[in-house]
């Protein structure tokens, strides 16, 4: 028969083993493809002037992931995810067709130190400019996302999933702001008449 002290000792060893596994796992950077926001079929349309007319000009404030520390989101990954999100919505202009550049500042990620369910809140500032360089959308968006214990056994993976979800949700809310933007159509040039 197994004694109570043996069971307690075994329980402690199991907890230590789980903690060791979680600490030993290397942190991985957020994946751009996991941060892409998709447009629901039922969503309101975007202003006509933004369609095929936007581009992501700059992204700043991101951090590279240190494998020995915690998962982060770097500038290029955020830019790729935002470009893909806008492209999927038909908003990206090809080549010189960018009439509405977007500048982004990732102000930070509020991350937990540890936990079974990990909630990360992303803080992002977006600026969209028109052809004259005037701002048409200025928004700072804060979005939380929780990765539950069932999503990944290892804590570093749950944190990465929470990062990705927080950025994906943030981009989705930015796209909601774009739907509400009042965009004036660019003036059309009069055609020259020939003789």
C-alpha positions as CSV (number, residue, x, y, z in Angstrom):
1,X,0.0,0.0,0.0
2,X,1.3,3.5,-1.0
3,X,1.7,5.8,2.0
4,X,0.3,9.4,2.1
5,X,3.8,10.8,2.4
6,X,4.9,8.9,-0.8
7,X,1.9,10.3,-2.7
8,X,2.7,13.8,-1.5
9,X,6.3,13.4,-2.5
10,X,5.3,12.1,-5.9
11,X,2.9,15.0,-6.4
12,X,5.7,17.5,-5.6
13,X,8.0,15.8,-8.1
14,X,5.3,16.0,-10.7
15,X,4.9,19.7,-10.1
16,X,8.6,20.2,-10.2
17,X,8.9,18.2,-13.4
18,X,6.1,20.3,-15.1
19,X,7.8,23.5,-14.0
20,X,11.2,22.3,-15.3
21,X,9.7,21.4,-18.7
22,X,8.1,24.9,-19.0
23,X,11.3,26.6,-18.0
24,X,13.5,24.5,-20.3
25,X,11.3,25.3,-23.3
26,X,12.8,28.0,-25.5
27,X,10.7,31.1,-26.3
28,X,9.7,31.4,-30.0
29,X,8.7,34.6,-31.8
30,X,5.2,35.3,-32.9
31,X,4.4,33.9,-36.4
32,X,3.1,36.5,-38.9
33,X,0.6,34.1,-40.5
34,X,-1.0,33.6,-37.0
35,X,-1.5,37.3,-36.6
36,X,-3.5,37.9,-39.8
37,X,-7.0,39.3,-39.2
38,X,-9.7,38.1,-41.6
39,X,-12.7,40.0,-42.6
40,X,-16.0,38.4,-41.7
41,X,-18.4,38.0,-44.6
42,X,-21.0,39.9,-42.6
43,X,-18.7,42.9,-42.0
44,X,-19.6,46.4,-43.3
45,X,-17.7,47.4,-46.5
46,X,-14.7,49.6,-46.4
47,X,-14.8,53.2,-47.9
48,X,-14.4,53.1,-51.6
49,X,-11.5,55.5,-51.5
50,X,-9.4,53.0,-49.4
51,X,-9.9,50.0,-51.7
52,X,-6.6,49.1,-53.4
53,X,-5.1,52.3,-52.1
54,X,-3.3,51.6,-48.9
55,X,0.2,50.4,-47.8
56,X,2.1,49.9,-44.6
57,X,4.9,52.4,-44.6
58,X,6.5,51.9,-41.2
59,X,6.2,49.7,-38.2
60,X,8.2,50.6,-35.1
61,X,8.3,49.5,-31.4
62,X,8.5,45.8,-31.9
63,X,11.0,43.6,-30.1
64,X,13.0,40.5,-31.3
65,X,12.4,37.4,-29.2
66,X,15.2,36.2,-27.0
67,X,14.9,32.4,-26.9
68,X,16.0,32.4,-23.2
69,X,13.4,34.9,-22.2
70,X,9.8,35.4,-23.5
71,X,8.1,35.5,-26.9
72,X,7.8,38.9,-28.5
73,X,6.5,40.5,-31.7
74,X,9.1,42.1,-34.0
75,X,8.5,45.0,-36.5
76,X,8.8,42.8,-39.6
77,X,6.4,40.1,-38.4
78,X,3.8,42.8,-37.5
79,X,4.2,44.5,-40.8
80,X,3.8,41.2,-42.7
81,X,0.7,40.4,-40.7
82,X,-0.8,43.8,-41.2
83,X,0.0,43.9,-45.0
84,X,-1.6,40.4,-45.4
85,X,-4.7,41.5,-43.4
86,X,-5.2,44.6,-45.5
87,X,-4.4,42.7,-48.7
88,X,-7.0,40.1,-47.8
89,X,-9.6,42.9,-47.5
90,X,-8.7,44.3,-50.9
91,X,-7.1,47.5,-49.4
92,X,-3.5,47.2,-50.5
93,X,-2.4,49.3,-53.5
94,X,0.1,47.8,-55.9
95,X,3.3,49.7,-56.6
96,X,2.7,53.5,-56.8
97,X,-1.0,53.1,-56.0
98,X,-0.5,53.8,-52.4
99,X,-2.6,56.8,-51.6
100,X,-3.1,56.1,-47.9
101,X,0.2,55.1,-46.1
102,X,-0.1,53.6,-42.6
103,X,2.5,54.2,-39.9
104,X,2.3,51.9,-36.9
105,X,3.9,52.1,-33.5
106,X,3.7,48.9,-31.3
107,X,3.6,50.6,-27.9
108,X,4.0,47.3,-26.1
109,X,2.7,44.0,-25.0
110,X,1.4,43.6,-21.4
111,X,2.4,40.0,-20.7
112,X,2.0,37.7,-17.6
113,X,5.1,36.3,-15.9
114,X,3.4,32.8,-15.6
115,X,0.1,31.2,-15.4
116,X,-2.2,28.4,-16.7
117,X,-4.3,30.8,-18.7
118,X,-2.2,33.6,-20.2
119,X,-3.6,36.9,-21.2
120,X,-1.6,39.4,-23.3
121,X,-2.8,42.9,-24.1
122,X,-1.4,44.6,-27.2
123,X,-1.1,48.4,-27.3
124,X,-0.7,49.7,-30.8
125,X,-0.9,53.2,-32.3
126,X,-2.0,53.5,-36.0
127,X,-1.8,56.6,-38.2
128,X,-3.3,56.7,-41.7
129,X,-2.6,59.6,-44.0
130,X,-4.2,60.8,-47.2
131,X,-2.6,62.0,-50.4
132,X,-1.9,65.4,-49.0
133,X,-0.2,64.0,-45.9
134,X,-3.2,64.8,-43.6
135,X,-4.2,62.2,-41.0
136,X,-7.5,60.5,-41.7
137,X,-7.3,57.8,-39.0
138,X,-5.5,58.2,-35.7
139,X,-6.1,55.4,-33.3
140,X,-4.5,53.8,-30.3
141,X,-6.0,50.4,-29.7
142,X,-5.6,48.1,-26.7
143,X,-6.7,44.5,-27.1
144,X,-6.4,41.5,-24.7
145,X,-6.3,37.9,-25.8
146,X,-6.2,34.8,-23.5
147,X,-4.5,31.5,-24.5
148,X,-6.0,28.8,-22.2
149,X,-4.0,26.0,-20.7
150,X,-5.7,23.6,-23.2
151,X,-4.2,25.6,-26.1
152,X,-0.6,24.5,-25.3
153,X,0.9,22.5,-22.4
154,X,4.2,24.5,-22.4
155,X,4.0,28.0,-21.0
156,X,6.2,29.6,-23.6
157,X,4.0,28.3,-26.3
158,X,0.9,29.6,-24.6
159,X,2.5,33.1,-24.3
160,X,3.3,33.0,-28.0
161,X,-0.3,32.1,-28.9
162,X,-1.5,34.9,-26.6
163,X,0.8,37.4,-28.3
164,X,-0.4,36.3,-31.7
165,X,-4.1,36.5,-30.7
166,X,-3.6,39.9,-29.1
167,X,-2.0,41.3,-32.3
168,X,-4.6,39.6,-34.6
169,X,-7.4,41.1,-32.5
170,X,-5.7,44.5,-32.6
171,X,-5.4,44.5,-36.3
172,X,-9.0,43.4,-36.6
173,X,-10.1,46.4,-34.5
174,X,-8.0,48.7,-36.6
175,X,-9.8,47.4,-39.7
176,X,-13.1,48.2,-38.0
177,X,-11.8,51.8,-37.5
178,X,-11.0,51.9,-41.3
179,X,-14.7,51.0,-42.1
180,X,-15.8,54.0,-40.1
181,X,-13.3,56.5,-41.7
182,X,-14.6,59.4,-43.7
183,X,-12.5,59.2,-46.8
184,X,-12.9,61.8,-49.6
185,X,-12.5,60.6,-53.1
186,X,-9.4,62.0,-54.9
187,X,-10.4,64.6,-57.5
188,X,-10.5,63.2,-61.0
189,X,-8.4,64.9,-63.6
190,X,-10.3,66.3,-66.6
191,X,-9.6,64.5,-69.8
192,X,-7.8,66.6,-72.4
193,X,-9.9,67.1,-75.5
194,X,-8.1,66.6,-78.9
195,X,-8.7,68.6,-82.0
